[in-house]
Amino acid sequence: MTRLRRLSDVEAAFARTHALMHGTTQVTTHVTVRGDLDPEHFRRGAERWAAELPLLSLRIEERPDGLWFTTGPGPRPGQIRHDPLGAPDSPDDVLRRELNDVLETGGPLWRLRLVRDPGARASHLYFTRNHAISDGHSTGAVVRALLDALFAPTDGVSVHDVRTLPPNGDALTYRPPAGPDAPVRESVPRPGPLPFEAHRPWDERGADFVPLAFTREESLALKSWCRERGVTVNQFFAVALAESYAEATGRSEVNLYTAVSLRRRYEESAELPDVGCFINVLNAPVRVGRGDPAEEARDYAAALARADAAWRPPLRDHAVIRRAVEETAAARSAAGICITNVGVVDPALGPHTARVTGYRTVVNRVGANYGVVLHLGTLGGAFTTALAFGTPGTDPDTVRAVAKALRDRALRPAAARRGPSAGASR
């Protein structure tokens, strides 16, 4: 093992959460490609991919002064594997198992699985990794490198730098964004946490998700509605998620967390490689049912921008991070709900876009540190979405109700807003 560098605050927080909360924040991206991929061809391409990307040789080691990245040997037996899709499994069933099959702390930080579905003339790739080495941007770059290794690029060299290890973000010079141009109409006090439906020992908990399907036509209609009203799709979905969750749980306010990329926030941003983890999560409390959905989206955007402008990298000692994660692991409630958006994935896929028919990223939430997380992305003009949650901390029936309400809002964004369910606000 060769010691490389200490983990940044962001990386250490994800590494500790993974280790102390039984895989919470472990990430799996499911990519579906056309055709039945030959297993031996897959193995050779995947091994070449693993050998060419230094990121994939990383391990995390605990030392007296904190967590360090080290380099380890090549892929272990079983780290790259393939098998056919067995009846009655669906590709989503495989994704659930991948989410719940936790990478060993101290071992490899990723694995890759091919599940062949010859009957559907499709192949499913499941790329699972520790969040400490991955964010939404880097996922697209690393998946593109994998597709290049499997199918060979057709447009020359990839534009992504995936062969340089990421620097420690704590050593970079952070440049905060400007505050919002428009004032927030109403400042919402921070609501209380969301009590678990049930609290169980770790071996009785699980990670799950509810997929949300949108056609290209449905997605384009919502994009057009948002564009005409001067709001982004992410802003619309954030408020729609808060309203849908409030409706399903009888609340009038909720803490809404949003994942924000830090990749363009440093003086050294132009030098950053396209790998690693450079993200932050910000809270913008939302009070639902106050009026026009576009106005609520703009209010959320202003509140988020204000929180973003005020945030600074915490630069905590790793021992402090550990204590914070231990408190979260022992909690019997979630801080709030969350939205994360990987954006439009087509540019990252480059010449492989026509080959890829499905692309979804879901994060393990077995620790239920959020009541529910909306994972949003776009492929081929259609939204690829899922609601991730932990059981039994969050009731699956609640998530299904949120999913239905969220889809209804996305299909009819101008419809009158319903308030919280009858009864006292919780």
VOLO-905045 format. One record per residue (C-alpha): chain; y, z, x; residue in one letter; residue number from 0. Coordinates in Angstrom, 3 decimals. Example, Ala and Ser with C-alpha at 12.3 -4.5 7.8 and 13.67 -1.06 7.14 Angstrom:
kette; north; up; east; rest; nr
A; -4.500; 7.800; 12.300; A; 0;
A; -1.060; 7.140; 13.670; S; 1;
END
This chain:
kette; north; up; east; rest; nr
A; 0.000; 0.000; 0.000; M; 0;
A; 3.489; -0.879; 1.247; T; 1;
A; 6.364; 1.238; -0.049; R; 2;
A; 9.255; -0.957; -1.233; L; 3;
A; 11.979; 1.005; -3.056; R; 4;
A; 12.654; 3.747; -5.581; R; 5;
A; 12.749; 2.807; -9.235; L; 6;
A; 16.129; 2.544; -10.931; S; 7;
A; 17.061; 4.858; -13.796; D; 8;
A; 16.024; 2.213; -16.353; V; 9;
A; 12.744; 1.441; -14.588; E; 10;
A; 11.873; 5.111; -14.087; A; 11;
A; 12.551; 5.901; -17.750; A; 12;
A; 10.123; 3.191; -18.857; F; 13;
A; 7.530; 4.188; -16.255; A; 14;
A; 7.683; 7.858; -17.303; R; 15;
A; 7.533; 6.969; -20.986; T; 16;
A; 4.457; 4.827; -20.388; H; 17;
A; 2.726; 7.562; -18.390; A; 18;
A; 3.670; 10.630; -20.451; L; 19;
A; 3.565; 9.053; -23.924; M; 20;
A; 0.194; 7.302; -23.678; H; 21;
A; 1.427; 3.740; -23.288; G; 22;
A; 4.583; 3.928; -25.393; T; 23;
A; 6.854; 0.958; -24.429; T; 24;
A; 3.939; -1.109; -23.049; Q; 25;
A; 4.766; -4.745; -23.851; V; 26;
A; 2.488; -7.581; -24.965; T; 27;
A; 3.611; -11.184; -25.393; T; 28;
A; 1.299; -13.452; -27.378; H; 29;
A; 1.710; -17.148; -26.586; V; 30;
A; -0.252; -19.757; -28.545; T; 31;
A; -0.729; -23.188; -26.975; V; 32;
A; -2.287; -26.358; -28.325; R; 33;
A; -5.815; -27.251; -27.273; G; 34;
A; -8.908; -25.425; -26.061; D; 35;
A; -8.129; -24.217; -22.544; L; 36;
A; -11.087; -24.432; -20.164; D; 37;
A; -11.957; -20.896; -18.926; P; 38;
A; -12.457; -21.893; -15.296; E; 39;
A; -9.222; -23.871; -15.266; H; 40;
A; -7.494; -20.845; -16.789; F; 41;
A; -8.915; -18.491; -14.169; R; 42;
A; -7.835; -20.661; -11.242; R; 43;
A; -4.344; -21.182; -12.637; G; 44;
A; -3.870; -17.501; -13.492; A; 45;
A; -5.002; -16.387; -10.034; E; 46;
A; -2.582; -18.834; -8.429; R; 47;
A; 0.218; -17.522; -10.688; W; 48;
A; -0.584; -13.920; -9.749; A; 49;
A; -0.604; -14.778; -6.044; A; 50;
A; 2.707; -16.664; -6.151; E; 51;
A; 4.785; -14.045; -8.015; L; 52;
A; 5.494; -10.938; -5.882; P; 53;
A; 6.385; -9.022; -9.061; L; 54;
A; 2.727; -9.135; -10.100; L; 55;
A; 1.600; -7.311; -6.954; S; 56;
A; 3.710; -4.228; -7.710; L; 57;
A; 2.354; -0.749; -8.370; R; 58;
A; 4.219; 2.469; -9.154; I; 59;
A; 3.542; 5.492; -6.975; E; 60;
A; 4.819; 9.037; -7.413; E; 61;
A; 6.243; 10.659; -4.290; R; 62;
A; 8.076; 13.956; -3.724; P; 63;
A; 11.443; 12.221; -4.139; D; 64;
A; 10.498; 10.307; -7.287; G; 65;
A; 8.834; 7.077; -8.371; L; 66;
A; 8.537; 4.189; -5.925; W; 67;
A; 7.430; 0.599; -6.183; F; 68;
A; 4.658; -0.287; -3.776; T; 69;
A; 2.616; -3.431; -3.308; T; 70;
A; -1.063; -3.436; -4.116; G; 71;
A; -4.022; -5.776; -3.715; P; 72;
A; -4.633; -8.854; -5.836; G; 73;
A; -5.881; -8.747; -9.425; P; 74;
A; -8.713; -6.333; -10.127; R; 75;
A; -11.900; -7.433; -11.897; P; 76;
A; -11.087; -7.763; -15.580; G; 77;
A; -7.337; -7.947; -15.056; Q; 78;
A; -7.548; -11.683; -15.785; I; 79;
A; -10.179; -12.395; -18.411; R; 80;
A; -11.147; -14.769; -21.185; H; 81;
A; -13.298; -14.714; -24.293; D; 82;
A; -13.643; -16.603; -27.584; P; 83;
A; -12.033; -15.460; -30.814; L; 84;
A; -14.795; -13.591; -32.605; G; 85;
A; -15.194; -13.430; -36.375; A; 86;
A; -13.649; -11.823; -38.332; P; 87;
A; -10.871; -11.296; -35.787; D; 88;
A; -7.494; -12.936; -36.142; S; 89;
A; -5.077; -13.494; -33.245; P; 90;
A; -2.994; -10.598; -34.611; D; 91;
A; -6.064; -8.329; -34.480; D; 92;
A; -6.394; -9.141; -30.786; V; 93;
A; -2.694; -8.415; -30.279; L; 94;
A; -3.120; -4.977; -31.878; R; 95;
A; -5.970; -4.147; -29.536; R; 96;
A; -3.955; -5.325; -26.549; E; 97;
A; -1.095; -3.050; -27.601; L; 98;
A; -3.434; -0.070; -27.811; N; 99;
A; -5.361; -0.787; -24.597; D; 100;
A; -3.092; 1.164; -22.268; V; 101;
A; -2.614; 0.121; -18.658; L; 102;
A; -3.713; 2.889; -16.324; E; 103;
A; -0.908; 4.855; -14.690; T; 104;
A; -0.924; 4.169; -10.955; G; 105;
A; -2.898; 0.958; -11.391; G; 106;
A; -1.881; -2.667; -11.943; P; 107;
A; 1.242; -3.097; -14.049; L; 108;
A; -0.037; -6.086; -16.031; W; 109;
A; -3.062; -7.973; -17.318; R; 110;
A; -3.642; -11.425; -18.778; L; 111;
A; -6.162; -12.446; -21.410; R; 112;
A; -7.136; -15.837; -22.801; L; 113;
A; -8.710; -15.926; -26.260; V; 114;
A; -10.017; -19.369; -27.145; R; 115;
A; -10.052; -20.661; -30.710; D; 116;
A; -11.728; -24.096; -30.516; P; 117;
A; -11.974; -24.378; -34.293; G; 118;
A; -8.198; -24.254; -34.563; A; 119;
A; -7.782; -26.330; -31.387; R; 120;
A; -5.661; -23.528; -29.972; A; 121;
A; -5.677; -21.057; -27.110; S; 122;
A; -4.063; -17.630; -27.222; H; 123;
A; -2.579; -16.031; -24.111; L; 124;
A; -1.869; -12.276; -24.152; Y; 125;
A; 0.349; -11.071; -21.316; F; 126;
A; 0.517; -7.258; -21.274; T; 127;
A; 2.677; -5.279; -18.837; R; 128;
A; 4.499; -2.066; -18.076; N; 129;
A; 8.074; -2.300; -19.366; H; 130;
A; 9.380; -1.137; -15.968; A; 131;
A; 8.862; -4.676; -14.638; I; 132;
A; 9.875; -6.646; -17.714; S; 133;
A; 12.732; -7.422; -20.073; D; 134;
A; 13.325; -10.206; -22.584; G; 135;
A; 14.821; -12.588; -20.038; H; 136;
A; 12.205; -12.033; -17.357; S; 137;
A; 9.373; -12.448; -19.867; T; 138;
A; 10.402; -16.036; -20.538; G; 139;
A; 10.673; -16.797; -16.819; A; 140;
A; 7.280; -15.279; -15.965; V; 141;
A; 5.569; -16.969; -18.924; V; 142;
A; 7.117; -20.289; -17.845; R; 143;
A; 5.650; -19.773; -14.361; A; 144;
A; 2.246; -19.110; -15.940; L; 145;
A; 2.422; -22.289; -18.015; L; 146;
A; 3.426; -24.225; -14.895; D; 147;
A; 0.345; -22.857; -13.126; A; 148;
A; -1.932; -23.727; -16.050; L; 149;
A; -0.553; -27.111; -17.050; F; 150;
A; 1.676; -28.189; -14.119; A; 151;
A; 5.414; -28.685; -14.667; P; 152;
A; 6.483; -32.124; -15.807; T; 153;
A; 10.177; -31.867; -14.974; D; 154;
A; 10.106; -30.805; -11.347; G; 155;
A; 10.834; -27.309; -10.084; V; 156;
A; 11.506; -24.487; -12.559; S; 157;
A; 15.091; -23.261; -12.705; V; 158;
A; 13.897; -19.640; -12.646; H; 159;
A; 13.752; -17.483; -9.536; D; 160;
A; 10.479; -15.620; -10.015; V; 161;
A; 9.538; -15.335; -6.347; R; 162;
A; 12.120; -12.712; -5.392; T; 163;
A; 11.621; -9.041; -6.187; L; 164;
A; 14.349; -7.454; -8.325; P; 165;
A; 16.804; -5.066; -6.647; P; 166;
A; 17.404; -1.489; -7.745; N; 167;
A; 19.971; -1.782; -10.528; G; 168;
A; 21.415; 1.626; -9.641; D; 169;
A; 22.666; 0.172; -6.347; A; 170;
A; 24.554; -2.660; -8.061; L; 171;
A; 28.232; -2.552; -9.035; T; 172;
A; 28.439; -2.204; -12.810; Y; 173;
A; 31.264; -3.926; -14.707; R; 174;
A; 31.656; -2.588; -18.270; P; 175;
A; 32.563; -5.072; -20.997; P; 176;
A; 35.856; -4.916; -22.845; A; 177;
A; 36.083; -2.970; -26.077; G; 178;
A; 36.014; -4.596; -29.535; P; 179;
A; 38.897; -6.812; -30.636; D; 180;
A; 38.753; -5.479; -34.195; A; 181;
A; 38.784; -1.793; -35.149; P; 182;
A; 35.808; -0.234; -36.902; V; 183;
A; 36.616; 0.172; -40.603; R; 184;
A; 34.832; 3.506; -40.836; E; 185;
A; 33.421; 5.748; -38.152; S; 186;
A; 29.946; 6.916; -39.189; V; 187;
A; 28.887; 10.371; -37.953; P; 188;
A; 25.585; 10.397; -36.110; R; 189;
A; 22.841; 10.966; -38.718; P; 190;
A; 19.964; 13.338; -38.121; G; 191;
A; 16.579; 12.260; -36.726; P; 192;
A; 13.756; 10.752; -38.786; L; 193;
A; 10.938; 13.305; -39.280; P; 194;
A; 7.417; 12.018; -38.687; F; 195;
A; 5.264; 11.419; -41.738; E; 196;
A; 2.523; 13.230; -39.830; A; 197;
A; 2.093; 14.661; -36.343; H; 198;
A; -1.280; 14.224; -34.642; R; 199;
A; -2.799; 14.661; -31.172; P; 200;
A; -2.335; 11.637; -28.931; W; 201;
A; -5.930; 10.467; -29.322; D; 202;
A; -5.359; 10.201; -33.092; E; 203;
A; -2.254; 8.029; -32.796; R; 204;
A; -1.976; 4.279; -32.597; G; 205;
A; 0.432; 1.388; -32.152; A; 206;
A; 0.726; -1.183; -34.920; D; 207;
A; 2.996; -3.938; -36.183; F; 208;
A; 3.733; -5.978; -39.293; V; 209;
A; 4.477; -9.665; -38.614; P; 210;
A; 7.279; -11.402; -40.478; L; 211;
A; 7.005; -15.152; -40.940; A; 212;
A; 9.969; -17.467; -41.466; F; 213;
A; 9.816; -21.233; -41.701; T; 214;
A; 12.171; -23.399; -39.708; R; 215;
A; 14.022; -24.315; -42.898; E; 216;
A; 14.440; -20.658; -43.890; E; 217;
A; 15.647; -19.803; -40.403; S; 218;
A; 18.139; -22.667; -40.271; L; 219;
A; 19.538; -21.682; -43.679; A; 220;
A; 20.228; -18.133; -42.486; L; 221;
A; 21.749; -19.386; -39.221; K; 222;
A; 24.085; -21.608; -41.230; S; 223;
A; 25.071; -18.702; -43.504; W; 224;
A; 25.838; -16.523; -40.474; C; 225;
A; 27.792; -19.250; -38.699; R; 226;
A; 29.983; -19.890; -41.761; E; 227;
A; 30.891; -16.190; -41.899; R; 228;
A; 31.480; -15.665; -38.215; G; 229;
A; 28.578; -13.307; -37.530; V; 230;
A; 25.538; -13.712; -35.312; T; 231;
A; 21.941; -13.756; -36.471; V; 232;
A; 21.323; -10.570; -34.488; N; 233;
A; 24.216; -8.805; -36.234; Q; 234;
A; 22.900; -9.860; -39.638; F; 235;
A; 19.343; -8.743; -38.902; F; 236;
A; 20.517; -5.425; -37.462; A; 237;
A; 22.366; -4.450; -40.632; V; 238;
A; 19.629; -5.915; -42.842; A; 239;
A; 17.075; -3.800; -40.963; L; 240;
A; 19.166; -0.653; -41.466; A; 241;
A; 19.618; -1.369; -45.171; E; 242;
A; 15.941; -2.223; -45.670; S; 243;
A; 14.831; 0.957; -43.910; Y; 244;
A; 17.330; 3.062; -45.860; A; 245;
A; 16.161; 1.511; -49.114; E; 246;
A; 12.502; 2.197; -48.315; A; 247;
A; 13.100; 5.814; -47.272; T; 248;
A; 15.900; 6.928; -49.598; G; 249;
A; 18.590; 7.273; -46.945; R; 250;
A; 22.242; 6.314; -46.916; S; 251;
A; 22.745; 6.453; -43.128; E; 252;
A; 20.575; 5.694; -40.130; V; 253;
A; 20.897; 5.613; -36.346; N; 254;
A; 20.517; 1.964; -35.380; L; 255;
A; 19.686; 1.340; -31.719; Y; 256;
A; 20.148; -2.079; -30.147; T; 257;
A; 18.664; -3.322; -26.874; A; 258;
A; 21.356; -4.888; -24.683; V; 259;
A; 20.829; -6.950; -21.538; S; 260;
A; 22.606; -5.763; -18.393; L; 261;
A; 21.948; -8.922; -16.390; R; 262;
A; 25.536; -10.178; -16.578; R; 263;
A; 27.149; -6.771; -16.086; R; 264;
A; 27.108; -6.553; -12.293; Y; 265;
A; 29.317; -7.990; -9.610; E; 266;
A; 26.053; -9.169; -8.048; E; 267;
A; 24.701; -10.736; -11.280; S; 268;
A; 24.729; -14.266; -9.867; A; 269;
A; 22.281; -13.127; -7.187; E; 270;
A; 19.770; -11.467; -9.522; L; 271;
A; 16.326; -13.064; -9.733; P; 272;
A; 14.859; -13.873; -13.145; D; 273;
A; 12.386; -10.983; -13.014; V; 274;
A; 12.578; -7.221; -13.447; G; 275;
A; 14.034; -4.916; -16.083; C; 276;
A; 17.791; -4.760; -16.652; F; 277;
A; 18.403; -3.476; -20.172; I; 278;
A; 20.049; -0.627; -22.030; N; 279;
A; 19.733; 0.697; -25.585; V; 280;
A; 22.869; 1.651; -27.539; L; 281;
A; 23.224; 3.579; -30.794; N; 282;
A; 25.573; 2.429; -33.563; A; 283;
A; 25.070; 4.603; -36.685; P; 284;
A; 25.124; 2.594; -39.917; V; 285;
A; 26.073; 3.676; -43.446; R; 286;
A; 24.466; 1.257; -45.876; V; 287;
A; 25.547; -0.281; -49.161; G; 288;
A; 29.281; -0.362; -48.430; R; 289;
A; 29.996; -3.950; -49.418; G; 290;
A; 29.681; -7.554; -48.334; D; 291;
A; 26.831; -8.109; -45.831; P; 292;
A; 29.013; -10.189; -43.505; A; 293;
A; 31.636; -7.430; -43.412; E; 294;
A; 28.945; -4.865; -42.664; E; 295;
A; 27.629; -7.077; -39.873; A; 296;
A; 31.122; -7.292; -38.382; R; 297;
A; 31.520; -3.510; -38.635; D; 298;
A; 28.212; -3.026; -36.844; Y; 299;
A; 29.281; -5.520; -34.164; A; 300;
A; 32.543; -3.637; -33.580; A; 301;
A; 30.774; -0.263; -33.418; A; 302;
A; 28.200; -1.656; -30.997; L; 303;
A; 30.911; -3.211; -28.812; A; 304;
A; 32.747; 0.118; -28.702; R; 305;
A; 29.567; 1.939; -27.648; A; 306;
A; 28.844; -0.774; -25.093; D; 307;
A; 32.309; -0.518; -23.544; A; 308;
A; 31.988; 3.271; -23.255; A; 309;
A; 28.515; 3.289; -21.672; W; 310;
A; 27.995; 3.739; -17.942; R; 311;
A; 24.730; 3.740; -15.955; P; 312;
A; 23.526; 7.373; -15.938; P; 313;
A; 21.964; 7.320; -12.425; L; 314;
A; 19.781; 10.348; -13.171; R; 315;
A; 17.442; 12.065; -10.767; D; 316;
A; 13.841; 11.144; -11.525; H; 317;
A; 13.026; 14.785; -12.282; A; 318;
A; 15.722; 14.776; -14.978; V; 319;
A; 14.236; 11.599; -16.459; I; 320;
A; 10.806; 13.207; -16.548; R; 321;
A; 12.115; 16.240; -18.457; R; 322;
A; 13.897; 13.992; -20.962; A; 323;
A; 10.709; 12.002; -21.600; V; 324;
A; 8.685; 15.212; -21.959; E; 325;
A; 11.098; 16.331; -24.686; E; 326;
A; 10.689; 13.010; -26.496; T; 327;
A; 6.904; 13.223; -26.169; A; 328;
A; 6.894; 16.681; -27.771; A; 329;
A; 9.227; 15.706; -30.637; A; 330;
A; 8.171; 15.576; -34.270; R; 331;
A; 10.836; 13.079; -35.258; S; 332;
A; 12.252; 9.722; -34.201; A; 333;
A; 15.829; 9.252; -33.040; A; 334;
A; 16.375; 6.269; -35.343; G; 335;
A; 15.354; 2.637; -35.726; I; 336;
A; 15.846; -0.204; -33.249; C; 337;
A; 16.357; -3.961; -32.957; I; 338;
A; 15.613; -6.075; -29.900; T; 339;
A; 16.106; -9.828; -29.604; N; 340;
A; 14.670; -12.079; -26.886; V; 341;
A; 16.803; -14.946; -28.205; G; 342;
A; 15.784; -18.599; -28.292; V; 343;
A; 12.719; -18.974; -26.067; V; 344;
A; 12.597; -22.788; -25.987; D; 345;
A; 14.869; -23.184; -22.915; P; 346;
A; 12.679; -20.840; -20.870; A; 347;
A; 9.559; -22.831; -21.756; L; 348;
A; 11.111; -26.072; -20.529; G; 349;
A; 8.637; -28.971; -20.547; P; 350;
A; 5.982; -26.813; -22.231; H; 351;
A; 7.964; -26.315; -25.453; T; 352;
A; 5.979; -28.911; -27.407; A; 353;
A; 2.713; -27.348; -26.247; R; 354;
A; 3.642; -23.820; -27.389; V; 355;
A; 3.163; -23.235; -31.121; T; 356;
A; 3.567; -19.457; -31.197; G; 357;
A; 5.473; -16.860; -29.182; Y; 358;
A; 5.768; -13.206; -30.155; R; 359;
A; 6.538; -10.081; -28.148; T; 360;
A; 5.631; -6.626; -29.488; V; 361;
A; 6.085; -3.225; -27.842; V; 362;
A; 3.681; -0.289; -28.145; N; 363;
A; 5.340; 2.489; -30.194; R; 364;
A; 2.432; 4.925; -30.317; V; 365;
A; 4.857; 7.759; -29.528; G; 366;
A; 7.049; 6.770; -32.516; A; 367;
A; 10.225; 7.341; -30.498; N; 368;
A; 11.763; 4.956; -33.041; Y; 369;
A; 10.801; 4.952; -36.705; G; 370;
A; 10.431; 1.176; -36.569; V; 371;
A; 11.495; -1.564; -34.143; V; 372;
A; 12.385; -5.106; -35.180; L; 373;
A; 11.361; -7.625; -32.510; H; 374;
A; 13.321; -10.817; -33.046; L; 375;
A; 13.037; -14.179; -31.322; G; 376;
A; 13.292; -17.885; -32.090; T; 377;
A; 10.881; -20.717; -31.257; L; 378;
A; 11.353; -24.291; -32.422; G; 379;
A; 14.202; -23.222; -34.686; G; 380;
A; 12.081; -20.649; -36.561; A; 381;
A; 12.409; -16.883; -36.280; F; 382;
A; 9.394; -15.156; -34.725; T; 383;
A; 9.635; -11.546; -35.844; T; 384;
A; 7.583; -8.373; -36.110; A; 385;
A; 8.149; -4.737; -37.027; L; 386;
A; 6.494; -2.396; -34.505; A; 387;
A; 5.748; 1.260; -35.213; F; 388;
A; 3.500; 4.177; -34.342; G; 389;
A; 0.911; 5.728; -36.641; T; 390;
A; 0.726; 8.190; -38.276; P; 391;
A; 4.298; 9.123; -37.298; G; 392;
A; 5.517; 6.222; -39.429; T; 393;
A; 3.704; 5.409; -42.670; D; 394;
A; 2.412; 1.792; -42.647; P; 395;
A; 3.335; 1.483; -46.337; D; 396;
A; 6.933; 2.270; -45.405; T; 397;
A; 6.940; -0.486; -42.788; V; 398;
A; 5.471; -2.981; -45.234; R; 399;
A; 8.221; -2.067; -47.711; A; 400;
A; 10.834; -2.525; -44.983; V; 401;
A; 9.320; -5.897; -44.088; A; 402;
A; 9.465; -7.101; -47.693; K; 403;
A; 13.048; -5.936; -48.175; A; 404;
A; 14.106; -7.437; -44.845; L; 405;
A; 12.579; -10.799; -45.667; R; 406;
A; 14.233; -10.773; -49.101; D; 407;
A; 17.617; -10.139; -47.492; R; 408;
A; 17.096; -12.892; -44.935; A; 409;
A; 16.194; -15.416; -47.639; L; 410;
A; 19.051; -14.355; -49.936; R; 411;
A; 21.752; -12.974; -47.648; P; 412;
A; 24.515; -13.265; -50.237; A; 413;
A; 22.603; -11.318; -52.908; A; 414;
A; 24.064; -8.024; -54.089; A; 415;
A; 23.093; -5.103; -51.914; R; 416;
A; 20.922; -2.412; -53.369; R; 417;
A; 21.679; 1.154; -52.441; G; 418;
A; 19.159; 3.787; -51.354; P; 419;
A; 16.268; 4.577; -53.649; S; 420;
A; 16.958; 6.962; -56.489; A; 421;
A; 16.927; 10.578; -55.441; G; 422;
A; 18.528; 12.644; -52.751; A; 423;
A; 19.412; 11.060; -49.451; S; 424;
A; 17.213; 12.361; -46.655; R; 425;
END
